[in-house]
Amino acid sequence: MLRIATIGTSMITDDFIQVVNANDQAAFVGTLSRDADRGAAFTTKHGGERNFTALDELASADDVDAVYIGGASCENLVVARGVLT
């Protein structure tokens, strides 16, 4: 089972999570959003287990195998480095 978290709550991220949830070999864990309330609502809407409130919290999560970065393209490198370190 591939456990997936997301960064961002965009329409594309919404579509991505619908595909994840339709796959019996993947599970949506939760999301990180700049707006904690929006992130919590997004996580609940899609059946996630928890809302992440900081990048380092997500990066150190033992229950996450992969992260979908759904933010603005110009920010992806910085965010990816934060998750990988």
Order of alpha helices (4+ residues) and beta strands (2+ residues): beta-alpha-beta-alpha-alpha-beta-alpha
